[in-house]
Amino acid sequence: MAATTYDSIEKIWSGPKDKEYYGPDMTLGEVALLILKLHADKVMQVFDPTGEQLTGAQLYEQSRRLAHAFQHLKLQRGDVVGISATNTTYLTEVVIAALLSGTPINPLHPEFDKETVAYMYELTKPKVIFCDVANYEILAAVKQSLKFKTELILLSGSLSAVRNIEDLLKLGEIDYDPKTLFACPHMSGDDTAFIISSSGVTGLPKGVTRSHRSLLSNTKIPCLFGSQSVLFCYSPLYWISCIFTLLASLVNGCKRIITNRAYNVDYFVELLARHGVTFVLTVPHHMALLAKSQRSDLQQQLQAVQSFVCSGSKLPLSIWRQLVDLLGSQRFQVLYGLSEVGGVSKNVGAPLGCEGKLLRNVQVRILSEQGEALGPNQTGHINIRLKLRWGGYYRQPLDTQAAVSSSEAGQWLLTGDHGYFDDAGNLHYQTRNSDVFRSNNFHICPKQIEDVILQLPGVHEVGVFALPDDISTNLTACAVVREANAAGAALTTDLISATVKQHLGEAFHLHGGVYFMHKLPKTTNNKIQRRRILAELKQ
């Protein structure tokens, strides 16, 4: 992987430069159709639970028919298409049809509660919402509460008096002309392709807009993906990781494996082996369970996988070491990225615990609290240069304005993350700015303490938080969730405090105490909300 370069005058770090493979007016739907036509006879998608396969030709034809059906539904450029569904056979075709129609896609997690779904859809106002039978009742209740008209369409299964995907395909056959070009002639690469929900760390989720051009730039990677690549990601379309693998499959001509079954290690391992998966985009929680697996055949079962890329939150060092021992430092890679821009950096063989080198066409600078550009080994706010036009947060101009700064060096995204670059050009992400607090004038980075505690047997999860104090400003405290085993039962507050004292200096000791909880408060993206721990302890 090419090294990160540093401009000591401008104090800007840059990843390797690479050209765009398509012009600024090219859209994802157009590229998808071109690639599917090139791979007409190739199996491009396999739905693992049933073994159902789709070739490039089938995806091509079904996507075009659905795009024609969208015209019958009176969907116009700019209308939003909601998707609250698991990974099933027709999901890809719906995505392509929406991309061809110029209708931005707003995916939500299929297991979201009514309140979260209603909040997000009131913001994006989708004209149609695709869902499953399993979550139809929730979506139907949401529909009743919305202040605009929308239609629910089942992406899998069937219910009486509810339109489903098979009905939509039949609708698309009416007056269908195979020669019709569906790519909206007035669309450009800067048009919004997806509206992605943020994690909601600072409150309710925002709608992050991503353009066709930016996603093409993220996913067209010929040096990583070839015609023999087989891609897999467990996540539903709600997560950027699923969007990435779906689009990477389409624009690089790769086979993609999908499933709607719940995660467990045995199924995960057997799926990868069964399909000869070569690339996996995954999350720390799943990889931690893999690392703790007692299976003796893991290396044999996983031998086809060339890259495990783990992203989503900071990976505990103890788990990281186990995975490197299992897979090797070249195969197991940790990615740091954001929904707003995609991948930022990747650790491939770099020191454990850091985020590694910047990816292609990425530029980063580190700013102090006063906005001063910092150099190597100086911790500050991570800012990422916006080289392509960014549409901001959907219908939230004030949040967009607060997230972007302009200077002579261009426009920069204020990530809300805290970190630094070392002398070798490796990025070190520490935590969200909102999680950093002061104790006796020391900056306390929760992740640093959490990594120590997570090494103790019996610790399932831990969150370090601030306990307000008149003298020290804050006292450092932690909440621990035990493993449901003997090691978890043996944990004591004294043992945890002593472990922190053994590994860290006085400034980082747990003077605010250790607390045991049944579960930690989390965002919809399963990230720990440290700032909510104290309030929940007081309940």
FENMO-V529988 format. One line per field, one symbol per residue. phi: phi as a letter, one per 20 degrees, with the letter a starting at -180 (. if undefined). burial: # if it has 16 or more other ideal C-beta (glycine too) atoms within 10 Angstrom, else .. A space follows every 50 residues. Layout:
phi=???
burial=???
//
This chain:
phi=.fffdcefeelcecefebefecffefdffffgffffffdgeefdbceggd nfdcegfffgfffffffffgffemfcgnfedeccbefcgegfffffgfff emdgddecffdffgffffgffffelffccebdffdfffffffgfefebeb cecfebmbcfmdfcfffffffffflfdgefeefgfeecfeffecddfffm fdqffdeeecegffffffdecgfddcfefcdbbffffgefffgfffffff edmdfcecbdeffbgffgffffffdmfdccdccggffffffefefedgff fdfffebdddbpafegfffgffffffdnfeeecdddbcgfcnfdbbecne gfodemefegmdcccddffenefddgmdeaeeddfeedfdfmeglcffff ffeccdbfeoeceefnddabdefeneededafgfefcdclmefdegffff ffffffgneebbcebedgbfeembdecbdcdffebffffefcffffffff ffdcfgfdfefeoccdcfbefcefemefeffefffffff
burial=#..#.#....#####......#...########.##..#....#####.. ...###.##############.#.#...###################### ##########.#...###.##.##########..##.##..##......# .#####.....####..##.##.........###..############## ##..#################...#...###################### ##########....#..##.###.#.############.##.#....#.. ##..#.###########.##.###.##.#.##################.# ..###############.....##....########.#.#####.#..## ..##......###.#.#####...#########.###.#..#.####.## ####.#.##########....#.##########....#..#....##.## ...#...#####.##.#..##.###..####.##.....
//
